[in-house]
Amino acid sequence: MLKSVGHNFYTPFLSLFDQLVLGNCVLLVNLRRMRLEKCWFCSSTVYPGHGIQFVRNDAKIFHFCRSKCHKNFKMKRNPRKVKWTKAYRRLHGKDMTQDSTFEFERKRNRPERYDRNLAENTLKAIKKIDKIRSDRASDHIKNRLKTGKVQRQKEARKQLELGIHLVKAPLALAQDSSLCLPKIKDNVSQAQTEENQPMEE
């Protein structure tokens, strides 16, 4: 909902992202209804108009991104033990848990006085922080996968050492006949061969 009002009345009460200054008037944007929530179960983002909201008897509100998370919550499953949740991935070292870039994402409910320079710097910083976070996440994944790669190489070397007689060059086999498997010759008597031939009429 957009309203055009005077600059002096509403300005002190609005947060940084709730107002946009254009010339001598202020456009007020009601962003309080457009809050992005986190799913209680899988920690993914719940966008406005999506998901399920469950209110318990003690007035605690749970947001769920889809019915899958809601059903798992009703079955009293622990998100830290379900493999596809972010809680499980963080607990088992598959995602970054401690990083300085996460502190920028905290909710700040204190209203800020509007400052154009601060807004510009904030928007520039958001892009830089996103790039830094994605780079660090990719580095974390590479480092996590290094141990598995080293282990797979060790197992491959061990298997190669055990089965080196199976992997020989064709020239080596041609030069040294002892490397080849011995050929088996069956001596079949002529009587048996005559029995196997079809009879002629």
Backbone as a chain_set.jsonl record, in Angstrom:
{"seq": "MLKSVGHNFYTPFLSLFDQLVLGNCVLLVNLRRMRLEKCWFCSSTVYPGHGIQFVRNDAKIFHFCRSKCHKNFKMKRNPRKVKWTKAYRRLHGKDMTQDSTFEFERKRNRPERYDRNLAENTLKAIKKIDKIRSDRASDHIKNRLKTGKVQRQKEARKQLELGIHLVKAPLALAQDSSLCLPKIKDNVSQAQTEENQPMEE", "coords": {"N": [[0.852, -1.181, 0.0], [0.754, 2.092, -0.991], [1.398, 5.389, 0.05], [1.287, 8.902, -0.167], [2.776, 11.211, 1.748], [3.498, 13.976, 3.983], [6.907, 14.871, 4.8], [7.662, 15.321, 7.459], [5.951, 14.167, 9.416], [5.651, 11.232, 9.579], [8.261, 10.293, 9.407], [10.169, 9.91, 11.68], [9.245, 7.538, 12.798], [9.607, 5.366, 11.172], [11.335, 2.541, 9.802], [14.505, 1.874, 8.175], [14.09, 0.57, 5.677], [11.423, 0.993, 5.21], [10.703, 3.315, 3.983], [10.945, 5.401, 1.115], [12.596, 8.028, -0.311], [11.606, 10.462, -2.529], [12.381, 13.18, -4.141], [10.616, 15.88, -2.809], [8.689, 14.507, -1.448], [7.557, 11.659, 0.479], [7.454, 8.23, -0.054], [5.606, 5.83, 1.448], [6.04, 2.544, 2.299], [4.407, -0.304, 3.158], [5.996, -2.634, 4.608], [5.881, -4.344, 6.662], [4.018, -6.402, 6.677], [5.057, -8.043, 4.799], [6.968, -9.897, 5.699], [9.657, -12.172, 5.696], [9.654, -15.41, 6.797], [11.212, -18.056, 8.718], [11.211, -21.53, 8.242], [10.179, -23.675, 10.8], [10.949, -26.334, 10.991], [12.663, -27.21, 8.76], [14.216, -24.99, 8.279], [14.145, -23.425, 5.969], [13.235, -20.654, 3.785], [10.135, -19.024, 4.285], [7.891, -17.634, 2.244], [5.742, -14.722, 1.852], [2.292, -15.498, 1.926], [2.615, -18.157, 1.533], [3.043, -21.512, 2.78], [2.422, -22.897, 6.129], [0.932, -21.921, 9.154], [1.145, -22.605, 12.509], [-0.393, -22.404, 15.603], [0.228, -22.898, 18.901], [-1.244, -24.012, 22.074], [-0.053, -22.519, 24.084], [0.378, -20.13, 22.865], [2.588, -20.009, 21.225], [4.07, -19.553, 18.063], [4.445, -21.426, 15.147], [6.038, -21.658, 12.081], [5.736, -23.208, 8.933], [7.15, -24.361, 5.897], [5.983, -26.079, 4.057], [3.656, -28.837, 3.656], [4.994, -31.163, 4.207], [6.962, -30.574, 6.158], [5.256, -29.773, 8.209], [3.851, -32.153, 8.763], [5.945, -33.79, 9.646], [6.593, -32.409, 11.974], [4.251, -32.797, 13.446], [4.471, -35.516, 13.81], [6.334, -35.534, 15.744], [9.078, -35.517, 15.178], [12.591, -35.093, 15.387], [14.298, -32.371, 14.096], [17.07, -32.355, 13.917], [17.765, -34.939, 13.477], [16.8, -35.704, 11.074], [17.704, -36.158, 7.789], [17.497, -34.319, 5.626], [17.19, -31.737, 6.569], [18.287, -28.404, 7.475], [19.312, -28.149, 9.999], [20.311, -30.699, 10.598], [22.34, -30.856, 8.657], [24.057, -28.798, 9.449], [24.775, -29.687, 11.993], [26.198, -32.012, 11.449], [28.418, -31.091, 10.128], [28.21, -30.453, 7.421], [27.364, -28.06, 6.372], [28.267, -24.565, 6.655], [28.659, -23.31, 9.951], [29.632, -21.408, 11.773], [30.31, -18.203, 11.038], [31.386, -14.931, 10.189], [29.734, -13.56, 8.473], [27.134, -14.311, 8.981], [26.176, -12.764, 11.018], [25.209, -10.428, 9.965], [22.704, -11.011, 9.113], [20.891, -11.038, 11.134], [17.772, -10.344, 12.83], [16.68, -7.065, 13.182], [14.813, -5.138, 15.077], [14.712, -2.541, 15.82], [13.741, 0.683, 14.951], [15.203, 2.715, 12.393], [16.485, 5.957, 11.733], [15.936, 7.562, 8.671], [18.501, 7.687, 6.268], [20.089, 8.719, 3.448], [22.715, 8.168, 2.51], [23.421, 6.061, 4.204], [21.573, 4.139, 3.377], [22.416, 3.686, 0.705], [25.014, 2.679, 1.162], [24.342, 0.401, 2.577], [22.946, -1.157, 0.675], [25.013, -1.597, -1.173], [26.749, -3.037, 0.441], [25.278, -5.359, 0.927], [25.424, -6.834, -1.462], [28.198, -7.363, -1.56], [28.534, -8.877, 0.778], [26.932, -11.104, 0.251], [28.379, -12.248, -1.878], [30.816, -12.843, -0.6], [29.916, -14.677, 1.299], [28.932, -16.784, -0.327], [31.329, -17.56, -1.586], [32.818, -18.454, 0.616], [31.216, -20.568, 1.444], [31.436, -22.319, -0.747], [34.19, -22.875, -0.579], [34.215, -24.187, 1.87], [32.76, -26.509, 1.237], [34.485, -27.668, -0.681], [36.757, -28.213, 0.918], [35.61, -30.031, 2.659], [35.048, -32.162, 0.986], [37.575, -32.979, 0.257], [38.749, -34.864, 2.007], [37.319, -37.226, 1.526], [38.055, -37.648, -1.122], [40.814, -38.175, -0.942], [40.704, -40.518, 0.542], [39.338, -42.222, -1.24], [41.274, -42.37, -3.273], [43.327, -43.736, -1.925], [42.096, -46.219, -1.485], [41.759, -47.012, -4.152], [44.436, -47.275, -4.983], [45.233, -49.399, -3.346], [43.591, -51.454, -4.259], [44.542, -51.651, -6.848], [47.156, -52.525, -6.404], [46.628, -55.063, -5.384], [45.416, -56.317, -7.554], [47.243, -56.199, -9.678], [48.194, -58.037, -11.472], [46.161, -58.385, -13.222], [46.148, -56.184, -14.744], [48.007, -55.661, -17.189], [50.327, -54.608, -19.677], [49.722, -55.059, -23.218], [52.02, -55.555, -24.803], [53.857, -56.504, -22.951], [52.663, -58.904, -22.29], [52.875, -60.253, -24.719], [55.656, -60.544, -24.992], [56.474, -61.96, -22.712], [55.524, -65.059, -22.046], [54.797, -66.281, -19.722], [53.214, -64.62, -18.263], [50.7, -64.838, -19.283], [47.585, -66.588, -19.085], [47.524, -70.164, -18.875], [46.771, -72.133, -21.749], [44.046, -74.262, -22.085], [43.814, -77.538, -23.181], [41.595, -79.781, -24.579], [41.437, -83.177, -24.942], [39.625, -84.914, -27.03], [38.143, -87.92, -27.718], [37.851, -89.779, -30.821], [35.641, -91.334, -30.995], [33.73, -90.173, -29.39], [33.291, -87.816, -30.789], [32.147, -88.795, -33.125], [29.761, -89.785, -32.174], [28.419, -87.471, -31.47], [27.859, -86.307, -33.888], [25.255, -85.651, -36.284], [23.005, -88.165, -37.546], [22.95, -89.55, -40.829], [20.524, -90.203, -43.346]], "CA": [[0.0, 0.0, 0.0], [1.59, 3.28, -1.11], [0.76, 6.663, 0.403], [2.158, 10.059, -0.28], [2.52, 12.073, 2.919], [4.551, 14.945, 4.25], [8.137, 14.28, 5.289], [7.936, 15.562, 8.873], [5.056, 13.493, 10.364], [5.889, 9.804, 9.77], [9.657, 9.934, 9.233], [10.895, 9.356, 12.827], [8.704, 6.265, 13.243], [9.786, 4.329, 10.158], [12.666, 1.95, 9.706], [15.275, 2.247, 6.992], [13.548, 0.013, 4.445], [9.995, 1.273, 5.107], [10.419, 4.564, 3.286], [11.774, 5.778, -0.02], [12.461, 9.471, -0.499], [11.636, 10.905, -3.927], [12.189, 14.629, -4.198], [10.169, 16.484, -1.558], [7.651, 13.698, -0.796], [8.012, 10.361, 0.963], [6.584, 7.097, -0.355], [5.626, 4.884, 2.559], [5.751, 1.193, 1.85], [4.116, -1.124, 4.321], [6.726, -3.885, 4.451], [5.759, -5.161, 7.872], [3.242, -7.589, 6.356], [5.811, -8.843, 3.84], [8.133, -10.44, 6.391], [10.054, -13.53, 5.33], [9.827, -16.231, 7.993], [11.992, -19.281, 8.575], [10.478, -22.745, 8.58], [10.636, -24.185, 12.089], [11.486, -27.683, 10.857], [13.803, -27.364, 7.838], [14.93, -23.704, 8.27], [14.118, -22.728, 4.685], [12.486, -19.395, 3.818], [8.693, -19.076, 4.018], [7.537, -16.367, 1.624], [4.376, -14.297, 2.184], [1.235, -16.186, 1.216], [2.978, -19.558, 1.389], [3.323, -22.249, 4.003], [1.412, -23.161, 7.151], [1.228, -21.328, 10.452], [0.52, -23.398, 13.571], [-0.332, -21.704, 16.882], [0.026, -23.85, 19.982], [-2.082, -23.492, 23.163], [0.691, -21.518, 24.859], [0.502, -18.966, 21.979], [3.825, -20.033, 20.436], [3.75, -19.655, 16.639], [5.372, -22.222, 14.34], [5.864, -21.474, 10.637], [6.21, -24.333, 8.136], [7.202, -23.985, 4.492], [5.131, -26.983, 3.28], [2.972, -29.833, 4.485], [5.986, -32.175, 4.609], [7.531, -30.141, 7.438], [4.18, -29.77, 9.197], [3.577, -33.545, 9.131], [7.068, -34.268, 10.46], [6.445, -31.767, 13.282], [3.159, -33.476, 14.155], [4.964, -36.847, 14.19], [7.3, -35.274, 16.811], [10.424, -35.855, 14.748], [13.625, -34.12, 15.715], [14.912, -31.904, 12.839], [18.505, -32.64, 13.91], [17.973, -36.338, 13.116], [16.246, -35.914, 9.731], [18.89, -35.83, 6.989], [17.332, -33.26, 4.631], [17.014, -30.431, 7.205], [19.513, -27.622, 7.625], [19.844, -28.415, 11.337], [21.118, -31.915, 10.473], [23.53, -30.569, 7.861], [24.985, -27.996, 10.257], [25.235, -30.5, 13.115], [27.136, -33.01, 10.96], [29.544, -30.443, 9.459], [28.041, -30.387, 5.969], [27.193, -26.64, 6.045], [28.965, -23.654, 7.556], [27.889, -22.973, 11.15], [30.14, -20.184, 12.373], [30.94, -17.31, 10.082], [31.067, -13.542, 10.538], [28.705, -13.02, 7.586], [25.807, -14.634, 9.508], [25.739, -11.727, 11.964], [24.512, -9.381, 9.228], [21.365, -11.464, 8.774], [20.036, -11.034, 12.318], [16.635, -9.42, 12.79], [16.826, -5.853, 13.992], [13.478, -4.548, 15.147], [14.798, -1.138, 16.206], [13.607, 1.554, 13.776], [16.34, 3.591, 12.096], [16.157, 7.2, 11.052], [16.339, 7.409, 7.272], [19.684, 8.402, 5.811], [20.297, 8.259, 2.074], [24.054, 7.575, 2.411], [23.381, 4.771, 4.884], [20.832, 3.207, 2.513], [23.284, 3.322, -0.418], [26.089, 1.819, 1.658], [23.751, -0.888, 2.954], [22.665, -1.913, -0.542], [26.294, -2.042, -1.719], [27.314, -4.044, 1.342], [24.513, -6.605, 0.798], [25.994, -7.579, -2.594], [29.526, -7.842, -1.183], [28.399, -9.917, 1.803], [26.423, -12.315, -0.423], [29.483, -12.848, -2.637], [31.763, -13.409, 0.369], [29.3, -15.858, 1.912], [28.901, -17.879, -1.296], [32.707, -18.028, -1.764], [33.214, -19.228, 1.8], [30.457, -21.823, 1.439], [32.038, -23.216, -1.744], [35.467, -23.331, -0.016], [33.884, -25.167, 2.923], [32.367, -27.76, 0.577], [35.696, -28.252, -1.275], [37.575, -28.774, 1.993], [34.905, -31.19, 3.218], [35.126, -33.263, 0.03], [38.96, -33.389, 0.065], [39.05, -36.067, 2.78], [36.751, -38.356, 0.798], [38.843, -37.854, -2.335], [42.059, -38.821, -0.533], [40.374, -41.888, 0.948], [39.045, -42.987, -2.454], [42.537, -42.627, -3.961], [44.033, -44.79, -1.185], [41.428, -47.492, -1.773], [42.043, -47.37, -5.546], [45.82, -47.76, -5.03], [45.281, -50.713, -2.694], [42.955, -52.398, -5.179], [45.445, -51.809, -7.987], [48.27, -53.372, -5.973], [46.16, -56.44, -5.243], [45.051, -56.886, -8.846], [48.142, -55.697, -10.727], [48.38, -59.068, -12.489], [45.078, -58.265, -14.194], [46.369, -54.983, -15.563], [49.337, -55.697, -17.791], [50.348, -54.065, -21.039], [49.692, -56.115, -24.22], [53.379, -55.888, -25.251], [54.477, -57.337, -21.923], [52.072, -60.234, -22.41], [53.408, -60.892, -25.927], [57.064, -60.874, -24.796], [56.646, -62.963, -21.663], [54.345, -65.938, -22.087], [54.439, -66.728, -18.366], [52.191, -63.716, -17.734], [49.393, -65.241, -19.816], [46.975, -67.781, -18.513], [47.795, -71.321, -19.734], [45.647, -72.555, -22.58], [43.583, -75.599, -21.725], [43.519, -78.346, -24.367], [40.78, -80.953, -24.296], [41.617, -84.288, -25.876], [38.347, -85.591, -27.205], [38.346, -89.117, -28.558], [37.086, -89.759, -32.061], [34.368, -92.042, -30.779], [32.782, -89.193, -28.844], [32.941, -86.859, -31.84], [31.232, -89.455, -34.059], [28.454, -89.893, -31.51], [27.765, -86.164, -31.449], [27.454, -85.869, -35.23], [23.91, -86.129, -36.618], [22.987, -89.343, -38.427], [22.471, -89.287, -42.172], [19.628, -91.243, -43.845]], "C": [[0.888, 1.231, 0.0], [0.78, 4.517, -0.756], [1.769, 7.774, 0.191], [1.818, 11.003, 0.866], [3.678, 13.042, 3.076], [5.734, 14.29, 4.942], [8.232, 14.335, 6.812], [7.104, 14.703, 9.826], [5.471, 12.046, 10.644], [7.372, 9.417, 9.828], [10.322, 9.354, 10.488], [10.446, 7.944, 13.196], [8.991, 5.113, 12.296], [11.211, 3.796, 10.155], [13.281, 2.304, 8.354], [14.636, 1.779, 5.697], [12.063, 0.298, 4.269], [9.695, 2.561, 4.357], [11.422, 4.799, 2.165], [11.543, 7.261, -0.285], [12.592, 9.791, -1.988], [11.341, 12.398, -3.962], [11.768, 15.162, -2.843], [9.059, 15.67, -0.885], [8.232, 12.334, -0.417], [7.003, 9.311, 0.551], [6.709, 6.098, 0.783], [5.222, 3.524, 2.035], [5.544, 0.336, 3.093], [4.755, -2.498, 4.118], [6.574, -4.797, 5.666], [4.962, -6.425, 7.604], [4.032, -8.541, 5.462], [7.065, -9.436, 4.472], [8.4, -11.871, 5.93], [10.352, -14.308, 6.603], [10.728, -17.411, 7.668], [11.136, -20.456, 9.006], [11.053, -23.31, 9.869], [11.353, -25.514, 11.93], [12.745, -27.728, 9.991], [14.624, -26.084, 7.675], [14.998, -23.037, 6.909], [13.206, -21.504, 4.788], [11.021, -19.63, 3.481], [8.291, -17.702, 3.506], [6.09, -15.997, 1.957], [3.347, -15.007, 1.31], [1.505, -17.666, 1.021], [3.103, -20.204, 2.761], [2.142, -22.343, 4.95], [1.87, -22.512, 8.444], [0.439, -22.092, 11.511], [0.706, -22.657, 14.887], [-0.686, -22.694, 17.98], [-0.795, -23.207, 21.098], [-1.365, -22.436, 24.001], [1.044, -20.294, 24.016], [1.849, -18.903, 21.263], [3.469, -20.326, 18.99], [4.851, -20.448, 15.935], [5.033, -21.979, 12.866], [6.464, -22.681, 9.925], [6.13, -23.948, 6.666], [6.277, -24.847, 3.638], [4.557, -28.038, 4.21], [3.926, -30.926, 4.953], [6.584, -31.836, 5.977], [6.479, -30.181, 8.542], [3.886, -31.19, 9.678], [4.697, -34.117, 9.998], [7.036, -33.669, 11.857], [5.361, -32.459, 14.096], [3.55, -34.894, 14.573], [6.042, -36.764, 15.275], [8.71, -35.733, 16.435], [11.378, -34.719, 15.091], [14.309, -33.669, 14.419], [16.403, -32.211, 12.77], [18.809, -34.084, 13.532], [17.417, -36.675, 11.736], [17.245, -35.337, 8.731], [18.715, -34.644, 6.051], [17.151, -31.879, 5.252], [18.358, -29.716, 7.334], [20.137, -27.848, 8.992], [20.741, -29.654, 11.314], [22.424, -31.618, 9.756], [24.544, -29.75, 8.656], [25.589, -28.828, 11.379], [26.304, -31.497, 12.681], [28.248, -32.414, 10.09], [29.423, -30.342, 7.96], [27.817, -28.951, 5.495], [27.98, -25.802, 7.042], [28.072, -23.326, 8.751], [28.328, -21.644, 11.734], [30.863, -19.37, 11.316], [30.502, -15.89, 10.41], [29.962, -12.974, 9.653], [27.294, -13.319, 8.095], [25.279, -13.555, 10.452], [24.987, -10.603, 11.256], [23.048, -9.729, 8.995], [20.405, -11.451, 9.975], [18.891, -10.04, 12.161], [16.911, -8.239, 13.707], [15.484, -5.133, 13.961], [13.508, -3.072, 15.546], [14.659, -0.254, 14.97], [14.807, 2.488, 13.629], [15.835, 4.861, 11.426], [16.713, 7.119, 9.628], [17.54, 8.272, 6.948], [20.035, 7.854, 4.435], [21.665, 7.592, 1.913], [24.091, 6.188, 3.049], [22.659, 3.728, 4.027], [21.686, 2.757, 1.336], [24.384, 2.363, 0.019], [25.558, 0.434, 2.026], [23.502, -1.744, 1.723], [23.947, -2.399, -1.218], [26.876, -3.176, -0.877], [26.594, -5.379, 1.213], [25.098, -7.462, -0.326], [27.349, -8.17, -2.23], [29.429, -9.009, -0.201], [27.883, -11.204, 1.185], [27.534, -13.018, -1.194], [30.481, -13.521, -1.699], [31.208, -14.694, 0.961], [29.28, -17.041, 0.941], [30.303, -18.44, -1.545], [33.151, -18.895, -0.59], [32.476, -20.56, 1.858], [31.049, -22.81, 0.441], [33.392, -23.735, -1.266], [35.239, -24.395, 1.054], [33.538, -26.52, 2.306], [33.596, -28.441, -0.036], [36.567, -28.908, -0.211], [36.941, -30.023, 2.583], [35.04, -32.394, 2.299], [36.553, -33.763, -0.185], [39.257, -34.7, 0.781], [38.513, -37.304, 2.072], [37.551, -38.679, -0.458], [40.14, -38.586, -2.009], [41.797, -40.278, -0.165], [40.067, -42.766, -0.273], [40.32, -43.316, -3.237], [43.333, -43.734, -3.268], [43.43, -46.155, -1.486], [41.713, -47.961, -3.203], [43.467, -47.906, -5.679], [45.922, -49.172, -4.459], [44.694, -51.78, -3.626], [43.856, -52.67, -6.385], [46.621, -52.7, -7.626], [47.843, -54.833, -5.863], [45.892, -57.09, -6.603], [45.937, -56.432, -9.976], [48.347, -56.746, -11.823], [47.276, -59.023, -13.549], [45.304, -57.112, -15.17], [47.801, -55.009, -16.067], [49.24, -55.186, -19.224], [50.351, -55.211, -22.055], [51.08, -56.52, -24.719], [54.088, -56.785, -24.244], [53.94, -58.751, -21.988], [52.637, -60.977, -23.624], [54.848, -61.341, -25.738], [57.255, -62.003, -23.784], [55.396, -63.827, -21.607], [53.934, -66.432, -20.707], [53.371, -65.837, -17.737], [50.794, -64.104, -18.195], [48.873, -66.46, -19.06], [47.249, -68.962, -19.436], [46.543, -71.723, -20.495], [45.291, -73.996, -22.246], [43.215, -76.336, -23.004], [42.724, -79.554, -23.925], [41.049, -81.997, -25.363], [40.313, -85.066, -25.938], [38.578, -86.774, -28.142], [37.44, -89.063, -29.784], [35.746, -90.45, -31.906], [33.313, -91.054, -30.273], [32.36, -88.203, -29.921], [31.983, -87.472, -32.834], [29.846, -89.592, -33.466], [27.702, -88.576, -31.569], [27.31, -85.704, -32.816], [26.06, -86.413, -35.545], [23.975, -87.279, -37.62], [22.406, -88.947, -39.786], [21.6, -90.44, -42.639], [19.823, -91.493, -45.302]], "O": [[1.701, 1.399, 0.909], [-0.359, 4.681, -1.193], [2.973, 7.577, 0.359], [0.707, 11.528, 0.942], [4.698, 12.94, 2.394], [5.577, 13.261, 5.599], [8.845, 13.446, 7.404], [7.519, 14.521, 10.97], [5.628, 11.663, 11.803], [7.697, 8.311, 10.26], [11.013, 8.343, 10.356], [11.197, 7.218, 13.847], [8.641, 3.974, 12.604], [12.162, 4.513, 10.467], [12.653, 2.945, 7.512], [14.637, 2.517, 4.711], [11.485, -0.117, 3.265], [8.527, 2.867, 4.117], [12.594, 4.437, 2.269], [10.403, 7.691, -0.463], [13.582, 9.427, -2.622], [10.192, 12.821, -3.828], [12.451, 14.943, -1.842], [8.535, 16.092, 0.145], [9.269, 11.92, -0.935], [5.806, 9.484, 0.783], [7.794, 5.583, 1.049], [4.178, 3.377, 1.399], [6.409, 0.267, 3.966], [4.151, -3.401, 3.54], [7.096, -5.912, 5.673], [5.208, -7.442, 8.253], [3.703, -9.725, 5.38], [8.118, -9.47, 3.835], [7.477, -12.674, 5.794], [11.206, -13.908, 7.395], [10.976, -17.725, 6.504], [10.425, -20.389, 10.009], [12.271, -23.413, 10.018], [12.29, -25.791, 12.679], [13.781, -28.226, 10.432], [15.643, -26.104, 6.985], [15.834, -22.157, 6.707], [12.489, -21.344, 5.775], [10.695, -20.336, 2.526], [8.342, -16.719, 4.245], [5.296, -16.871, 2.308], [3.516, -15.103, 0.094], [0.699, -18.362, 0.403], [3.25, -19.519, 3.774], [1.025, -21.933, 4.631], [3.052, -22.549, 8.786], [-0.783, -22.211, 11.421], [1.831, -22.317, 15.255], [-1.778, -23.262, 17.983], [-1.021, -21.997, 21.081], [-2.009, -21.552, 24.567], [1.908, -19.505, 24.401], [2.218, -17.85, 20.744], [2.676, -21.224, 18.705], [6.037, -20.171, 16.108], [3.874, -22.086, 12.463], [7.56, -23.127, 10.262], [5.179, -23.298, 6.233], [5.824, -24.392, 2.587], [4.917, -28.123, 5.384], [3.69, -31.549, 5.989], [6.699, -32.701, 6.845], [6.77, -30.573, 9.672], [3.691, -31.408, 10.873], [4.439, -34.836, 10.963], [7.407, -34.334, 12.824], [5.528, -32.683, 15.295], [3.035, -35.419, 15.561], [6.6, -37.783, 15.681], [9.441, -36.269, 17.268], [11.008, -33.545, 15.082], [14.854, -34.509, 13.703], [16.954, -32.318, 11.675], [19.965, -34.432, 13.291], [17.547, -37.81, 11.277], [17.596, -34.16, 8.814], [19.709, -34.007, 5.703], [16.972, -30.914, 4.51], [19.418, -30.341, 7.306], [21.356, -27.752, 9.139], [21.804, -29.664, 11.934], [23.489, -32.064, 10.181], [25.749, -29.978, 8.551], [26.773, -28.695, 11.686], [27.217, -31.799, 13.45], [28.945, -33.15, 9.391], [30.431, -30.164, 7.277], [28.056, -28.652, 4.325], [28.318, -26.265, 8.132], [26.875, -23.092, 8.591], [27.493, -20.839, 12.145], [31.887, -19.787, 10.773], [29.376, -15.67, 10.857], [29.311, -12.002, 10.038], [26.345, -12.65, 7.686], [24.071, -13.449, 10.662], [24.203, -9.897, 11.89], [22.238, -8.847, 8.711], [19.237, -11.814, 9.838], [19.012, -9.034, 11.462], [17.321, -8.403, 14.856], [15.08, -4.588, 12.933], [12.465, -2.422, 15.605], [15.413, -0.439, 14.014], [15.352, 2.982, 14.616], [14.879, 4.834, 10.651], [17.835, 6.658, 9.419], [17.59, 9.448, 7.309], [20.253, 6.652, 4.281], [21.77, 6.56, 1.25], [24.703, 5.262, 2.518], [23.081, 2.574, 3.96], [21.689, 1.574, 0.995], [24.66, 1.368, -0.651], [26.231, -0.575, 1.818], [23.815, -2.934, 1.726], [23.969, -3.496, -1.777], [27.422, -4.144, -1.406], [27.217, -6.429, 1.371], [25.254, -8.673, -0.168], [27.631, -9.327, -2.543], [30.147, -10.001, -0.328], [28.341, -12.288, 1.548], [27.626, -14.245, -1.17], [30.939, -14.632, -1.965], [31.928, -15.681, 1.11], [29.575, -18.17, 1.332], [30.464, -19.65, -1.7], [33.779, -19.937, -0.777], [33.046, -21.568, 2.275], [31.157, -24.0, 0.735], [33.726, -24.895, -1.506], [35.974, -25.378, 1.133], [33.976, -27.559, 2.799], [33.74, -29.659, 0.074], [37.059, -30.02, -0.404], [37.64, -30.963, 2.963], [35.138, -33.526, 2.773], [36.746, -34.843, -0.742], [39.943, -35.562, 0.23], [39.193, -38.329, 2.027], [37.708, -39.846, -0.816], [40.524, -39.514, -2.721], [42.574, -41.164, -0.519], [40.489, -43.921, -0.33], [40.441, -44.404, -3.799], [43.943, -44.571, -3.933], [44.15, -47.127, -1.714], [41.888, -49.155, -3.444], [43.696, -48.878, -6.399], [46.607, -50.03, -5.015], [45.246, -52.873, -3.756], [43.918, -53.796, -6.878], [47.045, -53.533, -8.428], [48.607, -55.735, -6.208], [46.119, -58.288, -6.774], [45.477, -56.286, -11.108], [48.64, -56.399, -12.968], [47.44, -59.562, -14.644], [44.735, -57.071, -16.261], [48.7, -54.445, -15.442], [48.21, -55.318, -19.885], [50.937, -56.256, -21.773], [51.307, -57.69, -25.027], [54.821, -57.701, -24.617], [54.685, -59.705, -21.764], [52.854, -62.187, -23.566], [55.242, -62.388, -26.251], [58.089, -62.887, -23.975], [54.337, -63.375, -21.171], [52.829, -66.95, -20.542], [52.699, -66.244, -16.789], [49.807, -63.735, -17.558], [49.633, -67.241, -18.486], [47.216, -68.803, -20.656], [45.426, -71.668, -19.981], [46.173, -74.848, -22.141], [42.422, -75.85, -23.81], [43.124, -80.27, -23.007], [40.903, -81.726, -26.555], [39.954, -85.784, -25.004], [39.144, -86.624, -29.225], [36.406, -88.394, -29.786], [34.808, -90.149, -32.646], [32.153, -91.101, -30.683], [31.2, -87.793, -29.966], [31.099, -86.786, -33.346], [28.854, -89.52, -34.192], [26.478, -88.565, -31.703], [26.469, -84.811, -32.918], [25.718, -87.516, -35.119], [24.891, -87.35, -38.439], [21.496, -88.122, -39.876], [21.927, -91.588, -42.339], [19.144, -92.342, -45.879]]}, "num_chains": 1, "name": "protein.A"}
